[in-house]
Amino acid sequence: MGIGIYISHSSADNADALALDEALRHPRGLDPESVEVETWLDKSDILLGGDYASEIVTGQRRCQAGVFLLSDAALASAEVRRE
């Protein structure tokens, strides 16, 4: 298992968050087998019907690092501020 990275973002920035998730897990020019990064992203890691708030806390606790995707929407988001 590699390092876990929690990705925090506003839902308005979903496309950018998914691109960041992909870039962290599959960096260009590196052998995929050598990359030891696992990401946590709500769109991928919370099952439909799951307890959103509880799943976020669980995701945060499982990760060793966090990335905050900052944008005007994220800065205005109460949920991002809580994270």
N, C-alpha and C positions, 0 to 999 in steps of 0.2 A: 504494500500500500504506500502511496506517495503522500505528499502534502495535500491537505484539503483546503480549498479556497472557497469561501462564501461570497457570492456576488449579490450585492444589494443594489436595487435600482427602482425607479418608478415604472409602473406599468406602461406609461407613455413611451418609455425607452426600451420596450421589449426586444425590438430588432437589434439594437446596439448591444443589449445584454446577451442575446443569443450569439452574436458575432464574437463578443469578448469570451464567452464560454468556449466557443469553438477554437479560438486562437490560443487560449490557455491550455486546452487539452491536446491540441494538435498543432504545435508551433511549426511554421514553415522551416524546411531545411533540416529538421531533426527526425531521426528514426522514431516512429511512434512507440516502439518498444522501450526506448530509453527515457521517455517522458514519464515522470512520476508525479503527476498532478491530477488530482480529482477535484472537480468543481461541484458546488451545490448551488442550484438555481431553482427558484420556486416553480417555474414553468415545467421543469423536467423532474423535479424531486418531490412535489406534493401531488399525491394521487387525487383524482376527482372525488370530491366529497370529503376530503381530509380536513382535519381541524387546522386551518391555515396558521393561526397564531402559534399553536403548539408545535406544528411542523417547522416553522421558522426557527423557533428557539432550539429545537432538536438539531436542525441543520447547522446553526451557529456553533453549538457545542461540539459538533463532530469535526469542525474545521479548525485548522491552526492559524489561518490568516483570513482576512476579509478585504474585499475590494468594493469600494463605493463608487458606482457610476454616477457622477454628479452632472446634473443638468438643471435648468430652471424648474422643470417638473419635479425632479428629485428634491430640490431644495424647498419646494412648496409642499411636499408630501409629509403628512404627519406620520405615516407608517415608516418612511425612510428615516425620519428623525428618531423614532423609537428604536430602530435597528441600530 
